[in-house]
Amino acid sequence: MALTRITATGTATIPPEIIDWLHLKPGDQINIAISPDGKVYLEPAPKAAQIDVRTLSGCLYDPDRKTVSLAEMEQAIVEGAVESM
């Protein structure tokens, strides 16, 4: 167990052994949660996926897909909205 103090401004320093255990680096975010039994849990926040947008080029292209007009798209939206009511 690691010990730390709360400052007058509500700040607490995470002890180095906890930082190492969680593999945290400066700038990382953490999640803090309270369980129903009152225990507090701290974990690294999930990191956003780093996607190179160039890898997405052409991912929706299908040469066999029928093209549709804007009017056809609007009609499909209206029909879908009516069905969901």
N, C-alpha and C positions, 0 to 999 in steps of 0.2 A: 504494500500500500504506500502511496506517495502523499506527502503532506504539502499543502500550499496555504497561503493566506489570501483573504479578500481585502482589497484596498478600500479606501473611503469612497472611491468612485465605482466600486463594484467589479473591479478587474481582478482576475486571478491568473497567475502564471502557471502554465502547464509544466510540470517537472520534466526535465530532460529525458528521464527513463520512459515516461509515457509518450513523449514526442517520438523517441526512437522506436518504441514498441508499435506505435501506430503508423510509422514511416511518414510522419508529417514533415512538410517543408514550409518555409516562410511563404505566406500567401494562400496556403491550403485552407479550405473551409471545413468546419466540423459540425456534426449534428449532435445536439444534446436533447435527450428525451427523459421523461419521468415515467416510470412504470406504475401500474395501479398500486403496487405494494410500497411505493415511495422511493424506490431505488432510482438513482440517476445514472444514465448511460451516455457515454461519449464515444463517437465513432467518426472516422473520416467521412465527409460528404462525398457522394459519388461525383466523379469528375465527368464533365460533358465530353462526349465523344468528339474526337478531332477528326473531321472528315474533310478530305480534299475535294472540293466541289467539282474539280475536273474529272473525278472518277464517276460522277453521276451523269456525265454527258451521254445522251442516247439511251439511258436506262428505261425510258418510257416508249421508245420508238418501236413500233411494230409495223412492218411493211404490209401486213395483211389486214390491218385495222382500217375500217371504212371511215373516211373523213365525214364530219358532220358540220352543218352550218350553225351560225350563232342562233338562228331561229329554232333549229332542232334542239340545240342545247337548252334554250330557254323553255321550250315545250316539255322537255324531259324533267326539268327542275319543277315546273308547275305540276306535272303529273306525280312526281315523287312527293311533293308537299301535300297534295290532296290525299294520297294514299296514307300518309303518316298521321292524318287527322282522325 
